[in-house]
């Protein structure tokens, strides 16, 4: 017991960052197991911003990536998020590290090396702000290749999903009506919680139908709202959210298989499936459009080409592109709505302004001594007006 304690103190005295290792090939599967101060060991090429933010929220202090966090295919944003938050990032360590590091064991990161005690078991490249910036500049050249792939994927997507995009064939029915109503669709995108908070006034005034896409449904509930519809894989959401009373729509493959359906059945919750090759965000938009919503406000959706590519889902861009064309002017970004709401002068402010003006005028009249004379004039005028109207009566 004393020897073990001595070794622990010796490890803590060694240079670098020490912590408990959490090993998982995909970073998206880690947050539920990670605790504050842990070091994530992943195998995630082109680390995207959403995964990086999930790791930050989980409280990691270091990330060891078996793959390159920036491969050069396109300028992904995850590594920049980690470095800006002061997280140690060691890249390109190699897939062997997933077996060399024991999940739950203690490791130490120092100058690109991964150590157990004082023994180096793997080595990669420790990134910093300058190295990430240089790699992002080089990666921009890869976007032309992605755009070429986009053209080919668009043709293929139209071939398989033209009836869905053009005629809404395959969109499931809902028990609640969306016709003629405004719909707010919340997805777990960048800064979506802040954007949702800024729409508090809009939600209060217009009472839109609330649609949560996977983690967006969790965010709606945390903000104090009850989702009306939830779209997404049930495995990405907590039990309380799945049983909150919202209508559940589960994306399914074109062959009808719906990942996560077994969990829903085990919970005894009703759900409908939506067979399509689009991503859950696009399916939520198509759902609102097919059920004749008047306006669709989006929160947490990708807005730029870089953000689409950053998700590592360049193949889904045709789905998003054609879905947006389908909805046209019916869809609007939540940030624009929040900006318009802020620019409106609230009625309460107008009332306060009028009362303030009347108060100033009243004080001025009292001080000047004109108040009593003005009051006599008003009484005299009202008396004359009363006599006039009385004379009109039979």
N, C-alpha and C positions, 0 to 999 in steps of 0.2 A: 504493500500500500504506500509506504513512504517512497520507495523507488519510483513507482508510477507517478506520484506527485512531483518528484524531482524532475522526471523527464518532461512532464507537462510544462513546468516552469522554464526548463531549458529551451523548449520549442517556442515558447512565447517570447523569449529573449532574442531569438534569431530574427534577422531583418526580413522585411516584407509583410505581406498581408496573410494572416492565418484565419481559418474558419472551417466550419463543417461543410463537407462536399455533398451536394445533391446532384446525382447523375441522372440525366435523361437525354435521349437523343433529340427530342423536339422541345424547344423552350416553352411552347404553349402548354405543355403538360406539367410543367414544374411549379407554377405559382401556388397550387394548393398544398404542396409539400414543403415549400421553402419557408424558412423562418428568418427573422431579422438577423443579419450578420453571417448568413450562409454564403457559400461560394457555389454558383451554378456551373455545372459541367455539361455542355450541350454539344450537339452536332448539327448546326444550323447555318448553312451557307446563305449569304445575303440576308443577314439578320434584319428583320423589318421593325419599324417603329412601334407597332402595337405589341410585339413580343418583348421588345426592350422595355416598354412602359410597364408591362405586366411584371417583369422581373424587378423593376424599380419599386413598384407598389408592394411586392412581396418582401422587400427589404434586403436584397442581396448586396454584398459589398464587393464581390468580384465575379467575373465571368470567364470561364475557360471554354473556348470554342474549338472543337476538333476540326471544323471546316473554316475556310476564310469568311470572315464576317462581311467582307466586300469582295465579291469574285471578279468584279469588273463588267458584269453583264449590263448593269444599270446602276444609277446612284441611289442605293437604298439608304434609309435614314436611321436604322436602329443603332449602329455603332456610335454615331454622333450624339444620340440621346444619352447613351451610357457614359461616354467620356465627359459630356457636359455636366453630368450629375456626380462626377468624381469616382465612378466605378472603375476598378482595375479590369482591363480587358486584354486577355492573351489569346491570340489568334493562330489558326493554322497548326494546331498541335498534332493533329493526326488522329484517326479513329481509334488507335490503340489506347488512347487515354481513357476511353469509356470503360475499358476493362482493367486498366492499371489503377484507376482511382476507385476506392471502395465507397459506395453510397453510405453516407452517415459517418465516414471516417474524417479525420482532420488532415487538411493539407495546407500548404503555405505557398504563396505566389511571390516571386522576387525576380525582377529584371528578366521576364520572359520564361523563367523556369517554374516548374511545378514540383514541389518538394513534399515528401513525407518525412517529417523530422528534418534531419540534415542531408537526406538522400534525394537527389534529383531523379524523378521518374519520367519526366517528359519536358519538352521545351517547345516554345512557339515564339511569336512576335508580340511583344507588349505594345499596344497601340497608345497613341496620344493624340491631342487635337491636331497637330501638324500632319502626322501620318494619315489620319482619317481624311483631312481636307485634301491632301494630295491624291489619295485613292478615289475620292469622290469626283475630282476633276477628270481623272483618267476614265472613270466609269461612265461619264456622260457620253463618251464615244459609243458605248454599247447600246444606246437608246435607238439608233437607226436600225439595228438588227431586230430589236423588239417591235418596232413599228412595222417592219416587213412581216413579222410573224402575226401581227395584229390583222393585217389585210387578209392573210390566209385563214385565220381563225374566224373572221367575220363571215366569210363565205360558208365555212363549215357550220357555223352556228345558225345561220339563216336556213341552211338545208335541213337541220334537225329540229329547229324550233320556230319555223316560220308561222305555223298555225297558232302557236302561243302568242307570239309577238303581234301578229296581224289581227287575229280574231279572238284572242283570249281563250282558246281551247285548252282545257286541262286545269283552269283556275278553279280551286275548290270553293264550295258554297260556305257562307258564314251565317250563323244564326242571327247575329246583330246586323243592322243595316248601316251601310256607309253612304248610301245614296244621298246626294245633296249636302253632305257634311264635309268639314275640313278634317284632315287626318294628319297627325304628327307621327312620323316614323323615326325612332331613335335606334341607331346602331352604335356599337362600341368603338367608334373611331377616335381620332386624335382630338383631345380636349372636349369630348362630347359632354362630359359632366358640367363643364363651365358653360357650354352653349345651352344645355338644358336649363341651367339655373337662370340664364338671361332671358329665357322664354316664359318665365313664371307669370308675367303679366298677360302674355298672349294666351296661355292656357286658361287663366282665370276668366278672361273676357270672352273667348270664343269656344271654350270647352270642346276641343277637337277629340276625335277618336284617337286613342293612344295605342300605337303599335310598337312593340319592343322587338328588336332583332337580336337574338341571343343575349350577349352581355348588356345590350341596351335595355332589355326588360328588367334586369337586375338594377340598373341605374335608375329607371323610372320608379321602382319600388323604394329605393334608398332615398329618392327625392320626395317621397311621400305621395306618389301617384299610384293609381291602380291601372295596370295595363288592360286594355280591352282585347287585344290580340297579341299573341307572341308567335314569332316566326323563327325557326332555327332548330339546330340539333339539340335535343334534350340533354345530351351529355355535357354540354357547355354551361348548363344552368343548374342552380340549386333546387332542391326539392320544394322549398317554400314558394319559390317563384313559379314552378310548374303547377303547383296546387293552389295558386292565388285566385283562381276563378276566371282567368282569361281564356279565350278560345285559342287552342294550340294548332299551329300549322307547321308540319314537319316536312322539310325538303326531302325529296326522294330521288333516287336515280331513275333514269328513263325505263329501266326494267321493273320499276315498282318497289325496289328495296329501299327502305327508309331507315338510315342509321339512327339508333336511339329509340326506335319505336318500342322495343322490348322494355325499356325502362318505364316508358309511359304506361304500358300495360300492367307492369308490376305495381305502379303507383295507383292504378285504378282511375286514371284521368282520361277523359275523352280527347281525341285529337283527329285531325284530318291530314292527309298527306298531299304534297304538291310535287308531282313528278316533273322535273325540269333539270336542265344542265346549268342554269344560271346560279349565281351566288344568292345567299339568303336576303341580302339587301335588295337585290333586283326583284326577287320574288315578292317581297313586301310591297314594292312599288306597283308591280303588275296586279297584285291582289287589290290594292286600293283603286287602281284605274278600272279594273274589270267590274268592281262593285260600285262604280259611278260616283266616286268621291269628287267634290267640287275643286278641292285644292289639297295638295300634298306637301307638307313642310318636312324637310329632312334634317336630321341632326346626326353627326358622326359619319357622314358619307365622304368618300374620297372626292376631291374637287379638281385635282390636277393630274396630269399624266404621270408625274413623278410619284404621286401618292398611290396611284393604281399599281405601278410597277413595284413600289416598295412593299406591297402586300405579297409579292412573289406569285401573283396570280394574273400574269399578263394574258393568259388564255381566257380570263373572265372579262377582259375589257370589252370584247364585242357584245357580250350580254348587257353590260352596263351602258355602253354607247347606244345600242338599239333600244333599250328600255327607256332611256332618257328621251330619245326621239319619239317614242310611242306616247309618252306622257306630255311632251312639249311644254307649253307654258303653264301646265297644271302643277308642275313640281317647282318648288322654290327652296333655296337653302335657308336653314333656320337663322343663320347669322344675319341675313338680309332682313328677315322679319323682326329680329331683335333690334336692329338698327332703326327700322321704321317706327317701331314702338317707342324707342327712346326719343325720336325726333318729334313725336306728337306731344303737344302741351296738354297735360291732364286737366280735366274739368275742375278738380279740386284746387289746382293752382290758379285757375281763372277766377274762381269764387273768392279765394283769399286775396287776390289782387284787387278785385272790386271792393271788397270790404275794407282793405287798407286805404284805398282812395277815398271812400266815404268817410272813414275815420279821420283822415287828414283834413278833408274839407270841413267836417264838423268842428274839429278843434280850431281851425282857422276862423270859422264864423264866431265861435265863442270868444276867442281872444280879441277879435277885431270889434266886438260889440254889435255886429250886424245881424247876429242870430235872431234876436227878438224882433227886429224890424222885418226880417225876411219871413218869420213865422206869422206876423200880423198880415203881411201881404198874401200869404198862402191861404190863411183863414178867410180873409176878405174875398179873395178870388173864388174860393170854393163855395162861400156863401152865395155870391152872385150867380155862380153856375147852378147852384141848387134851386134858386128862385126861378131861373130861366127854364130849367127842365120841368119844374112844377107847373109853370104856366102853360106848358105844352099838353099837359094832361087834361082830359075832358072833365 
